[in-house]
Amino acid sequence: MEKIATGKGQKLYQEAKKVIPGGTQLLSKRPEMFLPDLWPAYYSKAKGCKIWDLDGREYIDVSYMGIGSNVLGYANEEVDAAAKEAIDNGGMSTLNAPEEVYLAQELIKLHPWAGGVRYAKAGGEAMALASRIARAYTKKDIILFCGYHGWHDWYLAANLANKNALNDQHIAGLDPLGVPSGLAGTNLPFHYNCIEEFQALMKKHEGKIAAVVMEPIRNDYPENGFLEEIRKETEKAGVVLIFDEITAGFRLCAGGSHKVLGIEPDMAVFAKGMTNGYPLSAIVGRKEVMEASQGTFISSTFYTERIAFAATLKNIELYQRYRVWEKQEEYGAIVQKGWREKAEKNGLDIEIGGIYPLSHFSIVGKENSLVYKTFFVQEMLKQGYIASNAFYTTYAHSAEIIKEYLEHVDEVFQMISEINSRNEIVESYLEGPVCHNGFGRLN
Ligand SMILES: Cc1ncc(COP(=O)(O)O)c(C=O)c1O
């Protein structure tokens, strides 16, 4: 069997680990999360849904597409032209960029329940701002949350009171090292679609809750009026409802997924879904809630940077012009159906989840599912794909690309099935270590 030849990317990654603790700035981009010791690791160029590594090898990205940040595809010409124009006219000055006003107006137009917008650069950072503003508005401390919302103290504090709190919200084994112990008990988890759990927390901490923080949708659809009930109870209790739309936003419609679900929050936070790769996040909120940001100090030089505002405005314009959400859903539906059919055909058990634009799967068998994932990534890489057990569909994909991708999926599933039927183990066919699942020291 042809083996993977590593190139300049792996060499550079070994160097990176000597000077960058943890190797990369984003856990989801760690090569160990895909194919330890063999992943191309770095790119020289990205365009549409293609990526070229440091050795000039070309791949089709059928995985995370910039970890969810490129809904139009890489290096979109119109978005980049808007960014270049901003650069040519000065990306920074002592005066403010007018684009930040135009974008606020656009975001409020898309979310008519809102009356104010603040900005930051990253998603998790914007969630920290939203939490601060909600606490400032309510003058209360406790936050009830569901799901992943970034790396900041307010969030990781959940593991101070219970070291396993984040295990099934984000990843297992996160040590809240460096988070002040005084924050213990300020951030309490509940689970999606578990309304009784939510209600019990609301009752237990009545009068002390500042905010409820959650993604309106991600892996599952809300059941039995889950979101309606949360909206009703938060409104009654004067608790700020914050929808994290960082990844779910701009997947099902232009703007927050809550528009499709028919629930209006008090704040919605956007980031990578809306920018096509440029660093910008937005906290969009009801007028009276956002006014509280005038009383608590939030201020940063690079929050005023012009290029990302210009690019984001163009991205939102194009997203609507091309009705990109329709493609994201259409392609995602084909992908999920394809995974299911190919697994059935090859006698594999598969679990599939996620809304169509953010689809993922897991093969269930006698070996650890990470073994199957690593084998899949390895064999798909050989066929020229940057693949994983997730597929975030974008406007840059096409029905043809997905058809060919699914043919390769079929081949890899068949290989697994044949290994199984020979009573061998898939792990023995891995050319490197099994991929990682979570966070940990690398070196
Ligand atoms: C729901 C959600 N919240 C917060 C974040 C953190 O955003 P960022 O990586 O831009 O800080 C992410 C990133 O994946 C996310 O999916």
Ligand as a Chemical Component Dictionary entry (heavy atoms), coordinates in Angstrom:
data_LIG
# 
_chem_comp.id                   LIG 
_chem_comp.type                 NON-POLYMER 
_chem_comp.pdbx_formal_charge   0 
_chem_comp.three_letter_code    LIG 
# 
loop_
_chem_comp_atom.comp_id 
_chem_comp_atom.atom_id 
_chem_comp_atom.alt_atom_id 
_chem_comp_atom.type_symbol 
_chem_comp_atom.charge 
_chem_comp_atom.model_Cartn_x 
_chem_comp_atom.model_Cartn_y 
_chem_comp_atom.model_Cartn_z 
_chem_comp_atom.pdbx_ordinal 
LIG C1 C1 C 0 -19.988 27.890 19.639 1  
LIG C2 C2 C 0 -18.627 28.468 19.728 2  
LIG N1 N1 N 0 -18.377 29.412 20.641 3  
LIG C3 C3 C 0 -17.159 29.970 20.753 4  
LIG C4 C4 C 0 -16.132 29.594 19.927 5  
LIG C5 C5 C 0 -14.792 30.251 20.071 6  
LIG O1 O1 O 0 -14.554 31.111 18.992 7  
LIG P1 P1 P 0 -13.050 31.534 18.638 8  
LIG O2 O2 O 0 -12.315 30.287 18.278 9  
LIG O3 O3 O 0 -13.176 32.502 17.490 10 
LIG O4 O4 O 0 -12.493 32.202 19.860 11 
LIG C6 C6 C 0 -16.345 28.615 18.963 12 
LIG C7 C7 C 0 -15.249 28.159 18.106 13 
LIG O5 O5 O 0 -15.213 27.088 17.576 14 
LIG C8 C8 C 0 -17.624 28.032 18.863 15 
LIG O6 O6 O 0 -17.893 27.075 17.960 16 
# 
loop_
_chem_comp_bond.comp_id 
_chem_comp_bond.atom_id_1 
_chem_comp_bond.atom_id_2 
_chem_comp_bond.value_order 
_chem_comp_bond.pdbx_ordinal 
LIG C1 C2 SING 1  
LIG C2 N1 SING 2  
LIG C2 C8 DOUB 3  
LIG N1 C3 DOUB 4  
LIG C3 C4 SING 5  
LIG C4 C5 SING 6  
LIG C4 C6 DOUB 7  
LIG C5 O1 SING 8  
LIG O1 P1 SING 9  
LIG P1 O2 DOUB 10 
LIG P1 O3 SING 11 
LIG P1 O4 SING 12 
LIG C6 C7 SING 13 
LIG C6 C8 SING 14 
LIG C7 O5 DOUB 15 
LIG C8 O6 SING 16 
# 
